[in-house]
Structures are given as C-alpha cells and as structure tokens.
Amino acid sequence: MRKNNLFKKTVAAGLVLLMTASLAACDGKKTDTKTEDKKTETKADKEEDVELQVFIAASLNTAMTDIAERYEKEHPNVKIVYNADSSGTLLTQIEEGYECDLFFSAAQKQMDQLETDGLVVEGTRHNVVNNQVVVITLKNSDTAVTGLENLNEAKSIALAGGSVPVGKYTRQALMNLGILDKVDDASTITTEQVSEALGGAEISEQANVSKVLIAVTEGACEVGTTYYSDTYGYEDQIKILQTVSYDLTGNVIYPICRVENKEADDAKKKAADDFLAYVTSDDAKKIFDSYYFDTNVE
C-alpha cells in the first residue's frame, strides 16, 4: 500500500515538473516573438519610404532608368521619379519652384545658372559623363550628307533649339567650321540663322534630343544631330554619318547636383545624397559605359 502511494506521488510530482517546464518554454517563445517584433519595427522605422524627384536631361533617360532599377532593388524603401526633358526646360522649372531633389544636366551652362541662383547644395556638384554629337540618318537613306561640312545638302534637318545643349553644341561646331559667324554664346544663334547659313535648308526645330531622334527614325527629316548615347538601341534603324570631335564642340560634360529643396525632410536629403553617391560610383560608370557615354571626365 505504501509503495503504491509512493509511486502515485512520484508520478504526480513528475507531471507537475513537466507542466512547469512546458509553460516556461511557452513563455520563452512569447518573449522571443515580442523581441523579434520589436527588432522588425525598429528596422522598419529606419527605412522610411522616400520618393525622390530627379530632373534629368532627356539624353540620360535610358541609362538612368537602368540605374534607378538597380538602385531600387538594393533600396526598396526609395522610389526614383524622373522628369526627363531638355536641360534648359528643367532649369526653368526648378527656378519656377518645381519640387526637385537632384538635377542632372547635359551641359555646364544650366548648372552654372542654378548655382548662381543659390539652388545647388554646396559640395554636391560633380561631373559624371562626357558625350559626343553625331550626325544621323536612316539606315537605308541615300542622303548626300556625310557630316556637318555638307549639311546644306540635306533636304530636311532635325535640329534642337539653341537653349538645348545638343543644339548649342551643334551650333558651336558649325561656328568652328566657319559655316556660322562667330558669336560669344552659340546658344543665341537662332534656327533661322542656321538655315540661312546653310543656304536656306529646311530645319525642323526640336525641343530635345529624343525628339530629334524621333524625327529622323520616323522619316520626317533626312538627317539630324543628336548624341552618340541616344543611338543606343537604334543601331538597326539609323546610320551615324559623323561623330563630331570634341575639337569642334568642346567637351559635352554632364554635371549632377543636389538641389535646395525646402520641402525635403532629413530622410529625403539622406536618400538624395545616397543616390547621388551611387550615380557617381564606379558601378554606375560601368552602366554609363554600356550606354555609349564617355566616363573619362575630370
């Protein structure tokens, strides 16, 4: 009888210990879960969602779309929103108060003006890439034009306006060839003056390089001047008649900066600085190289 009672007591004690251990284990799991939740919340707080407004020259659109996609994969909390147009148009929009975090221009002139306006964040201006002006036509074209020297032989020409960097560089080259009269600022030469210098050639003025490319690829104009980088992806449609040397155009430097944005909070400013650092990194240089940009800049 005593042995039986002793056995029962032993079993009961064992069950109590087992239940106590199980409860302790459950409590431990709850504590761990709460700790993990707290860690996750803390991490989420650090990665606040940010949307960056980035103004880019139209000729950068293809390369910068690739760069944004790669950057966003590594930074899922950051969304890059591009406004792509001629650098002159973008400058005007920034001066008029459009919200902008970064400006990537196709020429120094617009960046210099933005700096004069006091809208460039100090220490954030960097030269990123160089480019070259090219004279293009359709692949199957029978044009007599071989380059800028005999541009007057074209039946129709797609040419960007003087306020558009590629339009200014084209005018600068025509000046250096003696086709246009020398002036202090090539961008002030009107399309009408270019036409007169070319013997009354028909010129269709375009708002940016992308529209020049469209005018030629759709057959609206026989020839046009754009950037070498803009021919990426169009190799089967267009023919490059001439790659204009830097001796004629000067360097076609593309600078970038962070813009003074009064609406930006600290998280947005930090994200803008980080994206700018990525655009100017060695990894980004490889991407620009693949899209026909020249990354050998000082």
Secondary structure, 3 states (H helix, E strand, C coil): CHHHHHHHHHHHHHHHHHHHHHHHHHHHHHHHHHHHHHHHHHHHHHCCCEEEEEEEEHHHHHHHHHHHHHHHHHCCCEEEEEEEECHHHHHHHHHCCCCCCEEECCCHHHHHHHHHCCCECCCCCEEEEECCEEEEEECCCCCCCCCHHHHHHCCEEEEECCCCHHHHHHHHHHHHCCCCCCCCCHHHCCHHHHHHHCCCCEEEEECCHHHHHHHHHCCCCCEEEEEHHHHCCCCCCEEEEEECCHHHHCCCCEEEEEECCCCCCHHHHHHHHHHHHHHCCHHHHHHHHHCCCECCCC
